Amino acid sequence: DVRVAAVASIAGEDWRSVARRLVLVAILVFAVVARVEQVSSSLHWFGSERPIPRTTYLPRFTEIGAAEGRAYRDFPVEYPPVSLGAIELVAGPNANETGVHLVWLMVLCDLVTMAALAFGWGRRTAVFYLVLTVPLLGFLYTTVDLISVALAVGAVALVVRGRDRLGGVALAAAILAKVWPLVLLPVMVLQRKRRALVWSVASLTGGTFVWVWWGGASGPLQVATQRH
């Protein structure tokens, strides 16, 4: 049979390449299905109007959104300004609505992170990210952690691709969302990305100045001490 002969003529290396691609597609489908299931169950939970436990972040996010006055100055906040802006954006009249808004924002951040990984290091890296984060999906979409992840990964990807100015500004925004991206600054030094480092430090300095001017000098202390 001609078809059998054609299949038999395919080199072993080609078979391995096909097998790798099939495995990659399979794990990608698994990761996507897991995310769809998590988003669907979260939206169903919040839409059922069941009370949201105080052990989640959602009641606190709703409280921040409803607070009167200026954050840091008139009421203490444990989140840096970029995360605070996101919290105020998603905060609804109750924790259930806040949860719905937050899930969709985190889905967007998840997609941005995946796109940044593909842009900086290829599609396979993005697939690995989708798979390795599946065990974290139970809480990942009900926190604001993915904001700093998306900004930090996007920043490094931009720098890798030679977009030093935009990458430096994005890294500063990531640090103003969560403090942990500070550990990426030495990477800029080691990789000799001085222009990106200068833009990052300058943007971070300017952002911190605006933060202190707007919210008072106690703002960074409130974040560092989790509202004392």
Residue frames as qw, qx, qy, qz and C-alpha x, y, z in Angstrom:
[[0.000, 0.889, 0.459, 0.000, 0.00, 0.00, 0.00],
 [0.400, 0.587, -0.031, 0.703, 1.35, 3.42, -0.99],
 [0.362, -0.807, 0.038, -0.465, 0.12, 5.10, 2.21],
 [0.880, -0.460, 0.044, 0.113, 1.78, 2.50, 4.42],
 [0.773, 0.207, 0.026, 0.600, 5.01, 2.93, 2.50],
 [0.121, 0.745, -0.009, 0.656, 4.81, 6.70, 2.89],
 [0.610, -0.746, 0.065, -0.260, 4.27, 6.42, 6.64],
 [0.926, -0.236, 0.060, 0.288, 7.13, 3.93, 6.95],
 [0.630, 0.449, 0.008, 0.634, 9.43, 6.27, 5.10],
 [0.209, -0.907, 0.032, -0.364, 9.03, 9.01, 7.70],
 [0.458, 0.392, -0.609, 0.516, 12.27, 9.34, 9.66],
 [0.555, -0.435, -0.635, 0.317, 12.38, 8.59, 13.36],
 [0.230, -0.145, -0.218, 0.937, 13.31, 12.17, 14.11],
 [0.286, -0.233, -0.346, -0.862, 10.13, 13.36, 12.36],
 [0.588, -0.446, -0.659, -0.148, 8.04, 11.00, 14.47],
 [0.469, -0.345, -0.487, 0.651, 9.61, 12.40, 17.62],
 [0.022, 0.022, 0.044, 0.999, 8.88, 15.93, 16.44],
 [0.462, -0.352, -0.517, -0.629, 5.23, 15.03, 15.80],
 [0.607, -0.417, -0.653, 0.178, 5.00, 13.33, 19.20],
 [0.313, -0.196, -0.334, 0.867, 6.40, 16.39, 20.95],
 [0.191, -0.145, -0.211, -0.947, 3.88, 18.62, 19.24],
 [0.568, -0.396, -0.624, -0.362, 1.01, 16.33, 20.17],
 [0.539, -0.376, -0.579, 0.482, 2.12, 16.31, 23.80],
 [0.142, -0.067, -0.117, 0.981, 2.40, 20.10, 23.76],
 [0.378, -0.271, -0.402, -0.788, -1.12, 20.41, 22.33],
 [0.606, -0.402, -0.685, -0.046, -2.47, 17.95, 24.90],
 [0.434, -0.359, -0.484, 0.670, -1.05, 19.79, 27.89],
 [0.035, -0.052, -0.091, -0.994, -2.17, 23.12, 26.43],
 [0.493, -0.374, -0.549, -0.561, -5.73, 21.80, 26.14],
 [0.587, -0.402, -0.641, 0.287, -5.52, 20.53, 29.73],
 [0.289, -0.206, -0.287, 0.890, -4.35, 23.92, 31.03],
 [0.208, -0.152, -0.267, -0.929, -6.99, 25.85, 29.08],
 [0.563, -0.409, -0.643, -0.320, -9.80, 23.54, 30.17],
 [0.509, -0.363, -0.575, 0.528, -8.67, 23.86, 33.81],
 [0.099, -0.096, -0.105, 0.985, -8.79, 27.65, 33.52],
 [0.381, -0.260, -0.453, -0.763, -12.20, 27.67, 31.89],
 [0.598, -0.418, -0.684, -0.010, -13.51, 25.39, 34.62],
 [0.404, -0.293, -0.452, 0.739, -12.02, 27.55, 37.37],
 [0.078, -0.023, -0.085, -0.993, -13.41, 30.79, 35.92],
 [0.480, -0.318, -0.587, -0.569, -16.82, 29.21, 35.39],
 [0.579, -0.433, -0.661, 0.202, -17.02, 27.83, 38.94],
 [0.282, -0.203, -0.308, 0.886, -15.83, 31.12, 40.45],
 [0.220, -0.120, -0.236, -0.939, -18.39, 33.16, 38.53],
 [0.562, -0.382, -0.655, -0.331, -21.12, 30.69, 39.49],
 [0.503, -0.355, -0.600, 0.512, -20.12, 30.92, 43.15],
 [0.107, -0.166, -0.163, 0.967, -20.14, 34.71, 43.19],
 [0.326, -0.160, -0.427, -0.828, -23.35, 34.87, 41.16],
 [0.475, -0.377, -0.793, -0.051, -25.16, 32.61, 43.63],
 [0.268, -0.713, 0.048, -0.645, -25.13, 35.46, 46.18],
 [0.823, -0.379, -0.376, 0.193, -23.77, 33.15, 48.86],
 [0.342, -0.927, 0.146, 0.053, -21.92, 34.97, 51.66],
 [0.643, 0.574, -0.392, 0.321, -18.23, 35.44, 50.90],
 [0.786, -0.456, -0.270, 0.318, -16.01, 34.22, 53.78],
 [0.158, -0.973, 0.162, 0.042, -13.88, 36.79, 55.55],
 [0.730, -0.364, 0.446, 0.368, -10.90, 34.53, 54.95],
 [0.613, 0.484, 0.383, 0.493, -10.85, 35.69, 51.31],
 [0.308, -0.133, 0.031, 0.942, -9.56, 39.05, 50.11],
 [0.015, 0.515, 0.595, 0.617, -12.87, 40.09, 48.58],
 [0.317, -0.834, -0.445, 0.072, -14.52, 41.63, 51.66],
 [0.453, -0.560, 0.035, 0.692, -11.38, 43.72, 52.22],
 [0.266, 0.127, 0.490, 0.821, -11.31, 44.83, 48.57],
 [0.124, -0.704, -0.595, -0.367, -14.98, 45.85, 48.83],
 [0.439, -0.770, -0.290, 0.362, -14.23, 47.74, 52.04],
 [0.414, -0.299, 0.222, 0.831, -11.38, 49.65, 50.41],
 [0.130, 0.357, 0.585, 0.717, -13.55, 50.55, 47.44],
 [0.264, -0.768, -0.534, -0.236, -16.31, 51.88, 49.69],
 [0.507, -0.475, -0.289, 0.659, -14.04, 53.84, 52.04],
 [0.136, 0.961, 0.216, 0.109, -14.49, 57.63, 52.07],
 [0.278, -0.891, 0.269, 0.239, -11.62, 60.00, 51.63],
 [0.488, 0.716, -0.498, -0.038, -8.11, 59.56, 50.30],
 [0.966, -0.098, -0.206, 0.120, -6.34, 56.24, 50.67],
 [0.670, 0.109, -0.348, 0.647, -3.30, 56.16, 52.99],
 [0.063, 0.322, -0.215, 0.920, -4.04, 59.66, 54.23],
 [0.547, -0.286, 0.078, -0.783, -7.64, 59.23, 55.45],
 [0.920, -0.194, 0.212, -0.265, -7.72, 55.46, 55.92],
 [0.318, -0.554, 0.742, 0.203, -4.89, 52.90, 56.03],
 [0.876, 0.404, -0.098, -0.243, -4.27, 50.60, 53.07],
 [0.688, -0.442, 0.543, 0.191, -1.87, 47.67, 52.89],
 [0.755, 0.392, 0.434, 0.295, -1.55, 47.66, 49.10],
 [0.325, -0.278, 0.269, 0.863, 0.83, 49.72, 46.92],
 [0.309, 0.481, 0.058, -0.818, -0.76, 52.29, 44.58],
 [0.345, 0.209, -0.699, -0.591, -0.98, 50.20, 41.39],
 [0.208, -0.226, -0.950, 0.056, -2.71, 47.35, 43.24],
 [0.102, 0.436, 0.523, -0.725, -4.88, 49.90, 45.03],
 [0.337, 0.339, -0.273, -0.835, -6.01, 51.32, 41.69],
 [0.359, 0.006, -0.865, -0.351, -6.95, 47.83, 40.51],
 [0.106, -0.318, -0.856, 0.394, -8.85, 47.14, 43.74],
 [0.217, 0.453, 0.273, -0.820, -10.84, 50.35, 43.40],
 [0.341, 0.234, -0.569, -0.711, -11.54, 49.48, 39.77],
 [0.404, -0.105, -0.882, -0.220, -13.04, 46.06, 40.58],
 [0.023, 0.155, 0.739, -0.655, -14.69, 46.91, 43.92],
 [0.283, -0.434, -0.623, -0.587, -18.46, 46.55, 43.79],
 [0.470, -0.539, 0.081, -0.695, -21.25, 47.28, 46.29],
 [0.849, -0.383, 0.288, -0.223, -20.72, 43.81, 47.81],
 [0.391, -0.513, 0.736, 0.205, -18.07, 41.11, 47.88],
 [0.708, 0.297, 0.638, 0.056, -19.89, 38.95, 45.33],
 [0.500, 0.858, 0.115, 0.008, -19.83, 41.65, 42.65],
 [0.134, -0.844, 0.504, 0.129, -16.24, 42.48, 43.56],
 [0.637, -0.211, 0.729, 0.138, -15.38, 38.82, 42.99],
 [0.690, 0.574, 0.435, 0.074, -16.95, 38.77, 39.54],
 [0.279, 0.950, -0.141, -0.010, -15.07, 41.91, 38.46],
 [0.350, -0.711, 0.600, 0.103, -11.81, 40.64, 39.95],
 [0.772, 0.050, 0.620, 0.133, -12.00, 37.29, 38.16],
 [0.629, 0.725, 0.243, 0.139, -12.29, 38.98, 34.77],
 [0.042, 0.943, -0.330, 0.012, -9.43, 41.36, 35.53],
 [0.533, -0.507, 0.671, 0.095, -7.21, 38.45, 36.58],
 [0.794, 0.352, 0.480, 0.127, -8.14, 36.53, 33.43],
 [0.417, 0.903, -0.044, 0.095, -6.91, 39.55, 31.46],
 [0.232, -0.814, 0.532, -0.011, -3.66, 39.62, 33.48],
 [0.769, -0.132, 0.621, 0.082, -3.24, 35.88, 32.92],
 [0.721, 0.609, 0.293, 0.153, -3.56, 36.37, 29.16],
 [0.161, 0.950, -0.255, 0.078, -1.10, 39.29, 29.24],
 [0.511, -0.602, 0.613, 0.043, 1.42, 37.14, 31.13],
 [0.806, 0.163, 0.552, 0.139, 1.04, 34.32, 28.63],
 [0.558, 0.809, 0.117, 0.143, 1.43, 36.72, 25.70],
 [0.092, -0.912, 0.399, -0.029, 4.51, 38.31, 27.28],
 [0.666, -0.364, 0.641, 0.114, 6.14, 34.91, 27.78],
 [0.762, 0.438, 0.440, 0.182, 5.44, 33.97, 24.17],
 [0.318, 0.941, -0.045, 0.103, 6.79, 37.32, 23.00],
 [0.211, -0.842, 0.494, -0.044, 9.96, 37.09, 25.06],
 [0.310, -0.439, 0.843, 0.010, 10.80, 33.37, 25.06],
 [0.269, 0.097, -0.845, -0.452, 8.52, 31.54, 22.66],
 [0.694, -0.233, -0.255, -0.632, 5.17, 29.74, 22.69],
 [0.726, -0.087, -0.669, 0.136, 6.50, 26.68, 24.50],
 [0.217, 0.062, -0.550, 0.804, 7.43, 28.80, 27.52],
 [0.441, -0.156, 0.032, -0.883, 3.90, 30.24, 27.56],
 [0.788, -0.142, -0.503, -0.326, 2.44, 26.72, 27.50],
 [0.562, -0.021, -0.684, 0.465, 4.66, 25.66, 30.40],
 [0.093, -0.129, 0.356, -0.921, 3.43, 28.69, 32.37],
 [0.649, -0.166, -0.213, -0.711, -0.18, 27.71, 31.73],
 [0.800, -0.103, -0.590, -0.042, 0.47, 24.16, 32.92],
 [0.462, 0.057, -0.615, 0.637, 2.64, 24.94, 35.97],
 [0.175, -0.140, 0.295, -0.929, 0.10, 27.43, 37.35],
 [0.576, -0.289, -0.609, -0.463, -2.86, 25.02, 37.20],
 [0.532, -0.336, -0.700, 0.338, -2.42, 24.00, 40.89],
 [0.171, -0.179, -0.307, 0.919, -2.63, 27.69, 41.85],
 [0.158, -0.349, -0.503, -0.774, -5.92, 28.41, 40.08],
 [0.393, -0.572, -0.715, 0.092, -7.95, 27.85, 43.25],
 [0.289, -0.768, -0.282, 0.496, -6.88, 31.23, 44.59],
 [0.438, -0.061, 0.306, 0.843, -5.05, 32.94, 41.73],
 [0.024, 0.493, 0.510, 0.705, -8.14, 34.61, 40.28],
 [0.398, -0.815, -0.397, -0.140, -9.36, 35.99, 43.61],
 [0.523, -0.604, -0.017, 0.601, -6.23, 37.96, 44.49],
 [0.329, 0.929, -0.061, -0.159, -4.44, 40.86, 42.78],
 [0.623, -0.484, 0.493, 0.366, -1.15, 38.95, 42.49],
 [0.684, 0.353, 0.510, 0.383, -1.38, 38.44, 38.74],
 [0.203, 0.977, 0.067, 0.006, -1.17, 42.21, 38.18],
 [0.274, -0.812, 0.480, 0.188, 2.44, 42.35, 39.35],
 [0.697, -0.062, 0.664, 0.262, 3.21, 39.08, 37.55],
 [0.576, 0.689, 0.398, 0.186, 1.88, 40.40, 34.23],
 [0.085, 0.988, -0.132, -0.005, 3.75, 43.69, 34.62],
 [0.465, -0.655, 0.563, 0.192, 7.03, 42.06, 35.71],
 [0.702, 0.112, 0.644, 0.282, 7.02, 39.37, 33.02],
 [0.466, 0.828, 0.283, 0.133, 6.02, 41.95, 30.43],
 [0.118, -0.948, 0.267, 0.127, 8.82, 44.23, 31.58],
 [0.534, -0.443, 0.659, 0.291, 11.53, 41.57, 31.27],
 [0.663, 0.404, 0.590, 0.224, 10.15, 40.38, 27.93],
 [0.306, 0.946, 0.101, 0.025, 10.27, 43.92, 26.57],
 [0.255, -0.828, 0.462, 0.189, 13.85, 44.37, 27.77],
 [0.673, -0.108, 0.683, 0.260, 14.86, 41.05, 26.22],
 [0.558, 0.601, 0.509, 0.263, 13.40, 42.28, 22.94],
 [0.441, 0.146, 0.109, 0.879, 15.27, 45.57, 23.15],
 [0.177, -0.757, -0.333, -0.533, 12.38, 47.77, 24.32],
 [0.465, -0.031, -0.552, 0.692, 14.39, 49.16, 27.24],
 [0.148, -0.205, 0.148, -0.956, 12.36, 52.31, 27.91],
 [0.693, -0.259, -0.269, -0.617, 8.96, 50.62, 27.98],
 [0.778, -0.122, -0.601, 0.138, 10.35, 47.63, 29.86],
 [0.313, 0.095, -0.506, 0.798, 11.91, 49.85, 32.53],
 [0.379, -0.220, 0.079, -0.896, 8.65, 51.73, 33.08],
 [0.793, -0.195, -0.436, -0.379, 6.70, 48.46, 33.23],
 [0.641, -0.045, -0.645, 0.413, 9.08, 47.08, 35.87],
 [0.008, 0.142, -0.381, 0.914, 8.60, 50.21, 37.99],
 [0.620, -0.206, -0.149, -0.742, 4.83, 49.74, 37.71],
 [0.785, -0.112, -0.608, -0.032, 5.24, 46.10, 38.78],
 [0.406, 0.020, -0.602, 0.687, 7.15, 47.18, 41.89],
 [0.239, -0.093, 0.220, -0.941, 4.42, 49.73, 42.67],
 [0.743, -0.175, -0.378, -0.523, 1.90, 46.89, 42.42],
 [0.911, -0.403, -0.068, 0.054, 3.82, 44.46, 44.66],
 [0.242, -0.869, 0.416, 0.114, 7.24, 44.90, 46.18],
 [0.844, -0.174, 0.474, 0.182, 8.73, 41.55, 45.07],
 [0.733, 0.620, 0.130, 0.247, 9.69, 42.63, 41.48],
 [0.155, -0.928, 0.338, 0.033, 12.50, 44.63, 43.11],
 [0.733, -0.332, 0.553, 0.216, 14.54, 41.43, 42.89],
 [0.738, 0.517, 0.351, 0.256, 14.57, 41.85, 39.10],
 [0.092, 0.983, -0.146, -0.061, 16.54, 45.10, 39.23],
 [0.446, -0.602, 0.610, 0.258, 19.89, 43.32, 39.80],
 [0.734, 0.283, 0.581, 0.209, 19.09, 41.21, 36.72],
 [0.400, 0.910, 0.096, 0.049, 19.19, 44.41, 34.67],
 [0.202, -0.854, 0.465, 0.117, 22.70, 45.06, 36.03],
 [0.643, -0.244, 0.703, 0.182, 23.92, 41.53, 35.36],
 [0.643, 0.486, 0.551, 0.216, 22.51, 41.58, 31.84],
 [0.328, -0.200, 0.201, 0.901, 24.03, 45.02, 31.23],
 [0.056, 0.683, 0.605, 0.406, 20.66, 46.56, 30.49],
 [0.288, -0.227, -0.306, 0.878, 21.69, 49.95, 31.85],
 [0.188, -0.169, -0.274, -0.928, 19.18, 51.96, 29.84],
 [0.570, -0.434, -0.616, -0.327, 16.31, 49.81, 31.09],
 [0.545, -0.363, -0.552, 0.516, 17.66, 50.06, 34.64],
 [0.125, -0.046, -0.099, 0.986, 17.84, 53.87, 34.43],
 [0.384, -0.284, -0.403, -0.781, 14.28, 54.09, 33.14],
 [0.624, -0.412, -0.664, -0.032, 13.07, 51.70, 35.83],
 [0.450, -0.305, -0.452, 0.707, 14.78, 53.53, 38.71],
 [0.018, -0.043, -0.063, -0.997, 13.68, 56.94, 37.40],
 [0.485, -0.345, -0.514, -0.618, 10.06, 55.79, 36.96],
 [0.617, -0.409, -0.643, 0.197, 10.03, 54.13, 40.38],
 [0.310, -0.183, -0.317, 0.877, 11.44, 57.26, 42.02],
 [0.208, -0.133, -0.209, -0.946, 8.89, 59.47, 40.29],
 [0.572, -0.369, -0.624, -0.385, 6.03, 57.09, 41.09],
 [0.547, -0.364, -0.605, 0.450, 7.02, 56.88, 44.74],
 [0.126, -0.059, -0.151, 0.979, 7.24, 60.67, 44.96],
 [0.403, -0.246, -0.368, -0.801, 3.72, 61.03, 43.54],
 [0.623, -0.361, -0.693, -0.031, 2.50, 58.31, 45.92],
 [0.429, -0.309, -0.494, 0.691, 3.91, 60.08, 48.98],
 [0.044, -0.034, -0.050, -0.997, 2.70, 63.49, 47.76],
 [0.497, -0.269, -0.477, -0.673, -0.83, 62.18, 47.20],
 [0.756, -0.395, -0.500, -0.149, -1.22, 59.78, 50.12],
 [0.463, -0.820, 0.253, -0.221, 1.25, 61.08, 52.66],
 [0.181, 0.617, -0.753, 0.137, 4.56, 59.78, 53.94],
 [0.563, -0.223, 0.705, -0.370, 2.85, 57.02, 55.93],
 [0.831, 0.347, -0.122, -0.417, 1.73, 55.23, 52.74],
 [0.594, 0.433, -0.675, 0.059, 4.88, 53.15, 52.18],
 [0.108, -0.298, 0.794, -0.519, 5.01, 52.37, 55.91],
 [0.733, 0.059, 0.320, -0.598, 1.41, 51.12, 55.84],
 [0.837, 0.372, -0.336, -0.219, 2.29, 48.79, 52.97],
 [0.374, 0.469, -0.749, 0.281, 5.52, 47.59, 54.59],
 [0.136, -0.153, 0.787, -0.582, 3.78, 46.83, 57.90],
 [0.228, -0.356, -0.860, -0.288, 0.45, 45.59, 56.49],
 [0.341, -0.709, -0.232, -0.572, -1.46, 48.48, 58.08],
 [0.158, -0.563, 0.583, -0.565, 0.67, 48.28, 61.23]]
